Amino acid sequence: MTPLNRFLPRESAALVLQAIMSGKYSYQYEQEKHRLVFSEKAGTEEVYFRLPITLPAPGSNSNTKVHYVILLIQSGNCAVGYFENGINLNHKVFRSYMVRKKQGKSQIKYLKTKGKSRAGSRVRLGETLEFFEHINERLQGYFQRHEIHRVAISCSKTLLPYLYTSKVATPFDKHDPRLFKIPKHIHTPIYEVLLDANRFLLRGELIFDETTKPIVDELLETAGITSIVEEPEEDDTLETDEPEDELWDEDVDEDDEMEW
């Protein structure tokens, strides 16, 4: 059965969360997906509710502003940003020469089938390693300056080992409970795609099917939501109040691309 979904603005999502926790529904919180799995009673068909990234987990301090990092990585392209309560305060876009032009595949995938060959391959591999070192340097800066509550990431399984085995270590490991895999297809990471991913994460999402649609309808009615009006896309390019130092002053408001 094809799953259905409904997106909710942040304020509506908060009302739905309150309704789920009111006692009528049986639910579990899945931290790695930042979502609730709930039903009217145990043993019945379940509905999934992905929380907006700015909504804390059930039982935690709801007054805490959520600080988070969004990290988008594809072969030769990365966009990373630091956000506070939905607002982007800093970002960086990296590009690297990792793709073999004739074959159209990354040097990493090529190595898995053909191994090292010519000088060009060695250059691409070297720049791949440097690519992840620069990413982790940026992440280290964010974690040193701020308390990070969530890390939303989109990265293929092929590239993840290079992130975690870089000479510059990540400020988290692959089992860190703050990690959250973005459940959305991500286009080539640039600044606009980073902001689009943020807009997606700021909305709640109900996932259900035809058999559980009555539960969703009843839940929305309980939450006092008779219709869902999508929030207009916010301008996330607000200027930051961060001090201007070597880490921050180079790329606050623009798509800063680095090529090696």
ZIKA-V785184 format. One record per residue. RES is the residue in three letters. PHI is phi in whole degrees, -180 to 180 (999 if undefined). Layout:
res: <RES;RES>
phi: <PHI;PHI>
This chain:
res: <MET;THR;PRO;LEU;ASN;ARG;PHE;LEU;PRO;ARG;GLU;SER;ALA;ALA;LEU;VAL;LEU;GLN;ALA;ILE;MET;SER;GLY;LYS;TYR;SER;TYR;GLN;TYR;GLU;GLN;GLU;LYS;HIS;ARG;LEU;VAL;PHE;SER;GLU;LYS;ALA;GLY;THR;GLU;GLU;VAL;TYR;PHE;ARG;LEU;PRO;ILE;THR;LEU;PRO;ALA;PRO;GLY;SER;ASN;SER;ASN;THR;LYS;VAL;HIS;TYR;VAL;ILE;LEU;LEU;ILE;GLN;SER;GLY;ASN;CYS;ALA;VAL;GLY;TYR;PHE;GLU;ASN;GLY;ILE;ASN;LEU;ASN;HIS;LYS;VAL;PHE;ARG;SER;TYR;MET;VAL;ARG;LYS;LYS;GLN;GLY;LYS;SER;GLN;ILE;LYS;TYR;LEU;LYS;THR;LYS;GLY;LYS;SER;ARG;ALA;GLY;SER;ARG;VAL;ARG;LEU;GLY;GLU;THR;LEU;GLU;PHE;PHE;GLU;HIS;ILE;ASN;GLU;ARG;LEU;GLN;GLY;TYR;PHE;GLN;ARG;HIS;GLU;ILE;HIS;ARG;VAL;ALA;ILE;SER;CYS;SER;LYS;THR;LEU;LEU;PRO;TYR;LEU;TYR;THR;SER;LYS;VAL;ALA;THR;PRO;PHE;ASP;LYS;HIS;ASP;PRO;ARG;LEU;PHE;LYS;ILE;PRO;LYS;HIS;ILE;HIS;THR;PRO;ILE;TYR;GLU;VAL;LEU;LEU;ASP;ALA;ASN;ARG;PHE;LEU;LEU;ARG;GLY;GLU;LEU;ILE;PHE;ASP;GLU;THR;THR;LYS;PRO;ILE;VAL;ASP;GLU;LEU;LEU;GLU;THR;ALA;GLY;ILE;THR;SER;ILE;VAL;GLU;GLU;PRO;GLU;GLU;ASP;ASP;THR;LEU;GLU;THR;ASP;GLU;PRO;GLU;ASP;GLU;LEU;TRP;ASP;GLU;ASP;VAL;ASP;GLU;ASP;ASP;GLU;MET;GLU;TRP>
phi: <999;-70;-70;-108;-149;-136;-91;-127;-60;-56;-65;-67;-62;-65;-67;-64;-60;-61;-65;-64;-86;-69;118;-77;-108;-93;-142;-132;-102;-103;-65;-67;-115;46;-146;-104;-111;-141;-153;-67;-155;-58;93;-96;-59;-105;-121;-109;-131;-78;-82;-58;-62;-86;-91;-66;-65;-55;92;-93;-68;-75;-91;-77;-72;-89;-102;-149;-118;-110;-127;-117;-130;-132;-58;82;-138;-148;-127;-135;-149;-108;-131;-124;53;98;-104;-79;-104;-161;-152;-152;-118;-113;-133;-142;-82;-117;-103;-75;-62;-70;-84;72;-119;-72;-61;-63;-66;-64;-63;-67;-108;-116;81;-67;-138;-88;-60;-60;-64;-67;-64;-62;-65;-62;-73;-62;-64;-67;-55;-74;-64;-67;-61;-69;-62;-65;-61;-58;-61;-62;-71;-72;-91;-139;-83;-102;-95;-142;-129;-90;-132;-131;-159;-71;-62;-66;-90;-55;-58;-71;-67;-86;-110;-61;-60;-95;-72;-72;-80;-152;-106;-71;-106;-61;-66;-80;-70;-142;-77;-70;-85;-159;-68;-111;-77;-50;-66;-133;-60;-63;-68;-59;-68;-65;-62;-65;-60;-62;-71;-79;-100;-83;-144;-92;-121;-156;-135;-60;-71;-105;-59;-59;-64;-65;-62;-66;-62;-63;-66;-62;-78;79;-107;-94;-152;-115;-109;-65;-67;-64;-64;-84;-84;-92;-100;-61;-68;-89;-97;-63;-60;-86;-130;-64;-78;-108;-77;-90;-153;-69;-119;-134;-80;-94;-104;-125;-122;-116>
